Amino acid sequence: MTASPLPEDTRGDVGRGRLKDVAETRLGRRTDDLPAGTGLRLATMADIPALLDITDWATSQVKREGLFLRMSETFLAGFVQDGIVLLPVSGSKVLGYSNAMKANDDHPPFLAGSYRQAPGLLFGTVLGPAARAQGWHDRLIRIRMDIFRMARFASVQCTVSPFNRVSLGNLLASGFRAYGLKDMLDGHPRFLLRHDFEQKAMPGALRRLALPRSGSLADHAALLADGFVGVSLERGETSVLCYVPGPRQVRGG
């Protein structure tokens, strides 16, 4: 199935200016338990050099390729201009960044389908050394989801490496579900995740499948292609992704 052209939204104007306005409102509520001495703001073009430095540092720390997409200056500038980039900060120092955008012709939905309304897209969270182990990844997922909810989006999508267990676990715990698996533009596999704001619980017996530390993911791809949906991650010595039958499985299709 290929994605249909994105429609004109029918639930109000959620263009780039509107999304930024909603983000500013959400950040102004100051309802988050932020680490002492830190804050959150939206990035401007003047922040791009700091974001590139953080990207370079984070890339140097990664022990395997493909855990996250390395964002170029052009890519980051596009998000500053057309989406939102949240910055954890301490005084004037940028500690990391986290991107989001409304799906459009240049950044289409990750999951194929027919869309009544363009979904929101979460892109990467990249943290510098001063922001590690302080709960920022989980916090920034929640805040970006709040922004999309406040802007009246129906659903949000994202991708995550099967080998990035922390990010995968945080996203599934935040209500995302895995519906697909494919190699992305950088040639590395990603789970394709979606969260519908009005989604209901999915009944059915759990089917558990271990995530390999490396190598083939063919067994996970086969389950997803057969209509199963990944709903949670059990962490331990071996990380296990838990699946339930999706609607197609329940219907026997």
TAGIQUI-V273071 format. One line per field, one symbol per residue. ss: DSSP state (H for helix, E for strand, - for the rest). psi: psi as a letter, one per 20 degrees, with the letter a starting at -180 (. if undefined). burial: + if it has 9 or more other C-alpha atoms within 8 Angstrom, else -. A space follows every 10 residues. Layout:
ss = ???
psi = ???
burial = ???
//
This chain:
ss = ---------- -----HHHHH HHHHHHH--- --------EE EE--HHHHHH HHHHHHHHHH H--------- --HHHHHHHH HH-EEEEEEE --EE-EEEEE EE-------- ---------E EEEEEEE-HH H----HHHHH HHHHHHHHHH ----EEEEEE ----HHHHHH HHH---EEEE EEE-----EE EEEEEE---- ------EEEE -------HHH HHHHH--EEE EEEE-----E EEEEE-HHHH ---
psi = pqpqqprpqj krolahgghh gggggghihl jqmqqpjrap rqqrhiighh hhggggghhi ipiqqjhqpo prgggghhhh gibqopopqo cippiaqpqq qpqahhnrqh pqrpphpprq ppaqppprhi jqkjjhgggh ggghhgghgh jkqhrqqrqq piinhggggg ghhjiqqpir prpahjjqqq qoqqpphkqr qorqpqoppq pqhrbqkhhg hggghjjqpp irpoqbhppp ppqqprhhgh ij.
burial = --+--+--+- ---+-+-+++ -+++-++--- -------+++ +++----+-- ++-++-++-- -----++--- -----+++++ +-++++++++ ---+++++++ ++++----+- ++--+-++++ +++-++++-- ++---+++-+ +++++++++- +-++++++++ +++++-++++ ++---+++++ +++----+++ +++++----- --------+- +--------+ +-++--++++ +++-----++ ++++++-++- ---
//
